[in-house]
Amino acid sequence: MSDLAATDRVVTPEEAEPTGFLSWVASVDHKQVGIMYMLSALAFFGLGGLEALIIRLQLAMPGIHVVTPDMFNQLFSMHGTTMIFLVVMPVMTGMATYIIPLMVGARDVAFPRLNAMSFWVQLFGGVLLYFSFIAGGDGRGPAPGHAPGGPSRSRRGPSGGRWGWRRAAGASARPGAAWGPPGAGTAWPGGADAAGR
């Protein structure tokens, strides 16, 4: 006779897998990871759309003051960063993660744990970006990829702006370009000219 009682039974590995929300969090299945990429992109799309709405409200009529000029620059930068790095790229990655293994007839992607980790790193980076924006410690620069010409360094937070590395490297749209708006001369922040004098 067996030592197992009539009500005891052996649990198979399939039955021991997590269910519900935990099954999505712990998943390495390419289909679930692809769906999570696209759902996170949808959430960030909503945040980026809210930023775009505030930007458009500010520009709706002359003289309207929905946000301060500094906050407008922050919203503009965050909107561009969100839409490219937290919406477009995750949607493309999510679709590729979901579809390509099916197209080539593979059971899964080559490194499923690395694939799942890349999603969680992307999500953590997006959440960290928004926490820094809400805390006010970053995002005070011009739109990403534009020539340096945003607010002076004295108005920046302790981090120097999300895109401040471009200023530190001396990046510019054209050789000898001035800091500041067009027609501002060659003055750099702090009163020095382009040669640093």
C-alpha positions in Angstrom: 0.0 0.0 0.0 1.1 3.6 -0.6 2.1 5.9 2.1 0.1 8.7 0.5 -3.4 9.2 1.8 -6.3 9.1 -0.7 -6.5 12.9 -0.7 -2.7 13.5 -1.2 -1.4 13.8 -4.7 1.9 14.7 -6.4 2.1 18.3 -7.6 3.5 18.5 -11.2 5.9 21.3 -12.2 3.1 22.9 -14.4 0.8 23.1 -11.3 3.6 24.7 -9.2 4.0 27.7 -11.5 2.7 31.0 -10.2 -0.7 32.1 -11.2 -2.5 35.5 -11.6 -0.5 38.7 -11.3 2.7 36.9 -10.0 2.7 34.8 -13.2 3.2 38.0 -15.2 5.8 39.5 -12.9 7.9 36.3 -12.9 7.3 35.4 -16.6 10.1 34.8 -19.1 7.6 33.9 -21.8 8.3 36.0 -24.9 4.6 36.7 -25.5 3.9 37.9 -21.9 7.1 40.0 -21.9 6.1 41.6 -25.3 2.6 42.4 -23.9 4.2 43.9 -20.8 6.4 46.1 -23.0 3.4 47.3 -24.9 1.3 47.9 -21.7 4.1 49.9 -20.1 4.4 52.0 -23.3 0.6 52.6 -23.2 0.9 53.9 -19.6 3.8 56.2 -20.6 1.9 57.3 -23.7 -0.8 58.5 -21.3 1.7 60.5 -19.3 3.3 61.9 -22.5 -0.1 62.8 -23.8 -0.9 64.7 -20.5 2.3 66.6 -20.9 1.4 67.4 -24.5 -2.0 68.7 -23.4 -0.4 71.0 -20.9 2.0 72.3 -23.5 -0.8 72.9 -26.0 -2.9 74.7 -23.3 0.1 77.0 -22.6 0.4 77.8 -26.3 -3.4 78.1 -27.0 -3.6 81.8 -26.6 -1.0 84.6 -26.1 -0.5 85.8 -22.5 -2.0 82.7 -20.9 0.0 81.4 -18.0 -0.8 77.7 -17.3 2.8 76.9 -16.3 5.9 78.9 -15.6 8.5 79.2 -18.4 10.9 76.9 -16.5 8.1 74.3 -16.1 7.2 74.6 -19.8 10.8 73.7 -20.7 10.8 70.8 -18.3 7.5 69.5 -19.7 8.8 69.9 -23.3 11.9 67.9 -22.5 10.0 65.2 -20.6 7.4 64.9 -23.4 10.1 64.3 -26.0 12.0 61.9 -23.8 8.9 60.0 -22.9 7.5 59.6 -26.4 10.8 58.4 -27.9 12.4 56.4 -25.1 9.4 55.2 -23.2 6.7 54.8 -25.9 8.1 54.3 -29.4 11.1 52.1 -28.5 9.2 49.8 -26.1 6.4 49.4 -28.6 8.8 48.3 -31.3 10.7 46.1 -28.8 7.5 44.6 -27.5 6.2 43.8 -31.0 9.5 42.2 -32.0 9.7 40.2 -28.7 6.2 38.9 -29.3 6.2 38.3 -33.1 9.7 37.3 -34.2 10.0 34.0 -32.3 6.6 33.1 -33.8 7.7 34.1 -37.3 10.9 32.0 -37.2 9.2 29.0 -35.5 11.2 29.2 -32.3 9.7 28.1 -29.0 11.2 31.2 -27.2 13.8 33.9 -27.6 17.5 33.0 -27.2 17.9 34.4 -23.7 14.5 34.6 -22.1 15.7 35.8 -18.6 17.8 38.6 -20.2 14.7 39.5 -22.3 12.6 39.7 -19.2 15.3 41.7 -17.3 15.5 44.2 -20.1 11.8 45.0 -19.7 12.1 45.5 -15.9 15.2 47.7 -16.4 13.3 49.8 -19.0 10.3 50.1 -16.6 12.5 51.0 -13.6 14.3 53.6 -15.7 11.0 55.2 -16.8 9.6 55.3 -13.2 12.9 56.7 -12.0 12.8 59.4 -14.7 9.4 60.5 -13.6 10.3 60.4 -9.9 13.2 62.8 -10.6 10.8 65.0 -12.6 8.2 65.1 -9.8 10.9 65.8 -7.2 12.2 68.7 -9.2 15.8 67.7 -9.3 16.0 67.4 -13.1 14.5 68.2 -16.5 15.3 71.9 -16.5 17.1 71.8 -19.8 16.1 72.4 -23.4 14.5 69.7 -25.5 16.7 66.7 -25.9 19.0 66.8 -28.9 18.7 70.6 -29.4 21.7 72.8 -29.3 22.6 74.1 -25.8 20.7 77.3 -25.2 18.3 76.7 -22.3 18.2 78.5 -19.0 21.4 79.6 -17.3 23.3 77.3 -15.0 22.3 79.3 -12.0 18.7 78.2 -12.4 19.6 74.5 -12.8 19.2 72.0 -10.0 22.1 70.2 -8.5 22.2 67.7 -11.3 22.8 70.2 -14.1 19.9 69.0 -16.1 19.1 65.7 -17.8 20.9 66.7 -20.9 23.6 68.8 -19.1 26.4 66.4 -20.3 26.1 68.0 -23.7 27.1 71.4 -22.2 29.9 69.8 -20.2 31.2 68.3 -23.5 30.9 71.6 -25.3 28.4 70.2 -27.8 26.8 72.7 -30.1 24.8 72.9 -33.3 27.5 74.7 -35.1 31.2 75.6 -34.4 31.5 78.8 -32.3 27.7 78.9 -31.6 26.7 81.1 -28.7 24.8 79.9 -25.7 21.4 81.4 -25.3 18.7 82.5 -27.8 19.6 83.6 -31.3 21.2 87.1 -31.4 22.6 86.7 -27.8 26.2 87.2 -29.0 29.0 85.0 -27.8 28.3 85.3 -24.1 28.4 82.0 -22.2 26.8 81.5 -18.8 28.7 83.4 -16.1 29.7 86.2 -18.5 32.6 84.5 -20.3 32.8 84.6 -24.0 33.2 81.6 -26.3 36.9 81.5 -25.7 36.3 81.2 -21.9 37.6 84.7 -21.1 
